[in-house]
């Protein structure tokens, strides 16, 4: 026979035992501790400092000190010492601090003591104070063979997942995932730290008709952290996703304000369709450009296309008054190099600048007459050949011939060639180097030692020359002469020396020829003349047949030639260098050109 009872471990009195009262009192002490078991708390791992006789505690896990090894046992303070009670399965304890019962299941203290397998398909919870308040629990919604598990939450801070239509009237916080397959109505604040999923076909956020603020993704995002807010991202190919921001009704009034620093489209935007829009931006930069107070609309792109599939396209640049500028500006390094538009008036103007500060009017079209002015003149780029099939009114510079040409009446003409009625000779024929009426329009002109006589000559057609000739009418012993040819500068005055012939014998009379190989171009001004070593007399053009250097018709008193004195042995000047004092009314020496 054991010395203690089977369930409570109470000591038995033994036969012929001495001091029986000690054993009996110990058993009573244990009964006092275990019967109607109630403890103060269940959170201590060490004994309290000043316990009261009869105090009992459920020792928490991890006990130390006097309670070491007593985890989940009952500690009983009696007669100045701690007594350890080891629980047995089924012990029921009231915890005063929690105001709740717990039961020992053999390994832990169960906080509810869950009832198992309630047999009735429907059971109810009824209020003791008001029996009309009932909560019914039914198994009818569960299919055969299905077991459902429900874990009740801490209702002070958590809400169980609910299906169907739900209405929340206060502020709610979800620390996990919130999933709603039906309608959810929230009149307070909804906070969810996990995933919020709404799978209903319609969901509304922000339906208040009074002043209200609704936030999505409004938490402060730390530097370097990316926050993603998806709106309508589940579209498949061919689908349409409509995202309404502001009034969704067509034509609805009101103002929608979007506050955002940077917007980046991850995919290419192929089309933005709007029936109509008024866009206002204080500063707008496109293509990575930064707009500023000077360039309020700034575009950084190699190409800009303004396209209209219709019959016309119109781009308007409007100014407030005629004195204002409406222009396009072209810059290098943001320094202006060209402006065109209506600049300071309603005339159309093209201005250019070398430095962005000083400007030159290159072209002005008068708004009243349409006439075009070139304030600084026009320089035509030379063409190696005449353009093919030019229309009447064309003007160009033929750099091969060195001529300014135009197309008039279906014919190509050299500008001002009508001023010199000269006709190119045939091959082997001589041509006159003046506008005179032929060989009979000659006189004579005595030379002088060291004198040079020049006069202008403009061929009316291209001519290749192989001979230059003069006629000696009165000889001088040992007399010599040379023929010189100069090009004209932009003003028509003699400039660079083209050729100087070798010595011609003026000691006998008759025709004196110099062999050359020179092509003269129609419409180009040349200066041709003679150099004398003595006073031999040569045939000369009559005064009325020699061109007037002033550009007028030939007359006797007009300035006919340029005359300079230079030692005959000295080479002709490489550049003539015009001097007004060298003009002379005398006629020019008659010089013939033979066509090659």
Secondary structure, DSSP 8 states (H G I E B T S, - for coil): --SB-TTT--B---TT-SSHHHHHHHHHHHHHHHTT-EES-S--SS--SS--TT-EEE--TT--GGGTT-TTSEEEEETTEEEEE---TT-EEEETTTTEEEEE-SSSEESS-------SSEEEEE-SS-TT-EEEEESTTS-TT---------TTT------S-EEE-S-EEESS-EEESS-EEESS-EEESS-EEE-SS---S---SSS----SS-S---TT------SS----TT-------S--STT---------S----SS-------S------SSEEETT----SS-SEEE--S------SSS--------SSTTSEEEEEEEETTEEEEEEEEESSSSEEEEE-SSSSS-EEEEEE-TTT--EE-TT-----EESS--TT--TT-EEEETTTTEEEEEETTEEEETTGGGS------TT-EEESSSSSSTTSEEEEE--TTEEEEEEEE-SS-EEEEEEEEEEEE--TT-EEEEEEEEE-TTSSEEEEEEE---EE-SS-EEEEEEEEEEE-TT-EEEEEEEESS--EEEEE-GGGS--TTSS---TTS--EEEEE--TTS---SB----GGGEESS--B--EEEE-
